[in-house]
Amino acid sequence: MGNKNSKRASSFSRRNSMKDNYTNKCQEDLKKKPKLCDMSLGTETNCHISIQEPQSIDEDVGDIFYRFVILHADDDVEEAVRIQDILQNEFYIKPGIIFAEMPGGKHLLENLNDALSSSAWTILLLTENFLNELWYEFQSYTSLFGALTLPNKQNTVIPMRPRNNPLPWERTPFILRSINALQEDSPGFAKQVKKIFQETRYKQQKATWACRKKNQEASELFGW
């Protein structure tokens, strides 16, 4: 009993700390009034590269290719962590990351670019808070834009309605209604999750990411 209470307290503390850090960073970065045109989602490059399994936890976030990233509203950090835990621990879809876990020291737009380019699937957490935050709405449309313009990103944006405080379908922006959403309280949720997160698709995207990263490092090294 003592161990369980200790774990719950630790998890609660982690989520609150993550939420506070995320909120403070949002407030600081939004004051900088960034130019949206400065953000790039990257370009496709043909390359063959060997696949290696997930790196050690000591590596920088930018050196890890995630199976999924969860984009979420400021007030949904705890809910995003819960969904992350379900996907990783119940369905063994790992590694995964939520946007609040992106490293500090970078602008929000930089982190968004890194999150989208360094993950195979983008999960949009559709709660009632979605319509309350322009920044989260912007994240969602940016990920959709990437899915439309980058061949390897097609069909990788996954709207998800969690069982807690879900955004009703009739209030969902029209562009998101056209995409089949994961519904946590649906009887077919587990089957749908397994159908979406295919290993072959993950490896294909990881190869593309690794190739792009290798080319970028070469460009920086030789000053191209």
N, C-alpha and C positions, 0 to 999 in steps of 0.2 A: 504493500500500500504506500509505504514511504517513497519507494523508487518511482511509482507511478505519479504521485503528487509532485515529486521533484522534476520529472520529465515534463509534466504539464506546465509547471511554473517556468521552466527553462524555455519551453516553446513559446509561451505567452510573452515572456520577456524579449525573446528574439523578434517576434512579430511586431511588438510595440516599438522596439528600437529601430527596426527596418522601416516602419511606417514614418517615424519621426525624421529619420535621415532622408527618406524619399521626399517628404513634404518640404523640408528645409531646402533641399537641392532644387526642387521644382520652383520654389519661390525665388531663389537666387538666380536661376537660369532664365526665368521668364522676364526678369528685370533687364536682362542684357539685350532684349529685342533682337533675336537672331534673324539673319536673312535666310529664308527657307530655301532659296536657290543654292545656298552653300552646301546643302546636303546631297550626297550622291549615293545611290544604292549599288553602284558598281556595274560592271559590264561582264558579258559572257566571254570566256576564253576556252578554246579547245586545248585539252591537255590530258595526258594519261598519267595517273599517279597512284601509288600504292595506298591502300587503306589501312590505318592502324586504329585500334580500339581506343576508348576514352583515356585521356591523359591523367596524370596524377593531380591531386587536389592542390598541389603547390603551384601549378601553372597559372599564368595570368588568364583572365577571362577571355582575352582576345586570342589565346592559343587553344581554345577549346571549341569544338563544334558541337552545339547542343541539338538534341533531338527536337526540343520545342522551347519556345519562349512564350510566356504569358504576358500580354499587355493588359493593364488593368487601371482602373480609376484610383485616385489617391486614397480614397476611403475603402478600397477593396484589397488592401495588402494582405490582410489576414485570410480573406477568402481565396486569394491567389495562391497563398502558401498551402492552403488546404487542398486545392486542386492539384498543385504541384506534387504534394505528398501522395495523393491518390494515384496519379499517373506513374510516379516513380516506384512506389512501394507495392501497389496492388497490381499494376499492369507491367511493371518492369521496363517502362519507357524512360530511360535515363541515358545521359544526364539531361536535366531540364533546368530552366532558370525563369524567374519572374523579373519584370522590369525593375522593381525596387532593389534587386540584388546587383544591378549593374554598378560597376565601380565608380567611386567618386573621383573628382579631379577632371572630369570631362563634361562638356556641355550636354544638355539633354538630347539635342539633335544628333550629336556624335554617338551617344549611347544608343539612341534609337537605330541609327544606321548600323552600328555594330551588332545590336540584338537581332535585327532582321537578316543581316548577311551571314551571321554566325549560327544560324539555327535552321533546321529542316522545315519545321512547321511553326506558324505563328497563331497562337490561340488568343482570340479576342474575348475577354470576359464580359459578357453582356449582363449587367445588373442595372438596377434603377439609377445608379450613379453615372452610367454611361452618358446620359443626356445632360448631366450637370457640369461636365468638364470639357471645354473646347480642346484642351491639350490631348485628352484621351481620344476624342473624336478624330483629331488630326493624326494621331498614331495609327488609328484603324484605317483611315483612308490612305495613308502613306503605305501601309503594308499591302493594301489592295492594289495600289498603283504598281508596286513592285511585282505582284503576282500577275499583273496584266502585261507588263513590259519585259520581264525577264523570263525566258523560256523555262529555266529550271525551277522557277518559283510558281508555276501554274498549279492551281488547286492545292496550295499549301496554307492558305488562310482559313482558319477554322473558328467561326463564331461559336461560343459556348454559353449556354444558359445554365448556371449552377442552380442547385436546389434552393439556395438562400438568396432572397431578394432578386429574382430573375427579372430581366426586362421583358415585358409582354411582347408578343409577336407584333401586335397591331401598333405598337409604339416604336418598333425597331425601324431605323432608317431604311428606305426602300432598297438601297444598293446591297444591304446586308440580308434582306429577306430572300434574295435570289440564291443565297448560298445555304446549303443544308447545314443546320446548326447541330452541334452536340447538345443533347438535352440530358442533364444528369439524372433527372427523376424518371426518364423513359425506361421501360422494361428492356429495350434493346441497346442501352447505353454501352455495356461491355462489348457487345458484338460490333457496334459501330466504331468504338475506339480501336479495336484490333484490325478492323478493315481499313481505317485511315492511316495508322502509323505503321506502314509497311517497311520492312528492313531493306529491301532492294531500293526503294525510293530514298531512304536515308543515306545509303552508301553512295548513290549517284550524286546526291546533293553535297555530301561531304567531299567527294572527289573534286567537284567543281569549286568548292570553297578552298580546298587545299591548293589547287592549281592557281586560283586567283591570288591567294596569299603568297605563294611562291613567286609569282610574277611581280607582285608589289614589292616584296623584299629585294628582288633583283633590281628593280627600278630604283629603289632607294640606295642600294649599294653602288650602282654604276652611274647614278645621277641622270637617268633617262627622263 
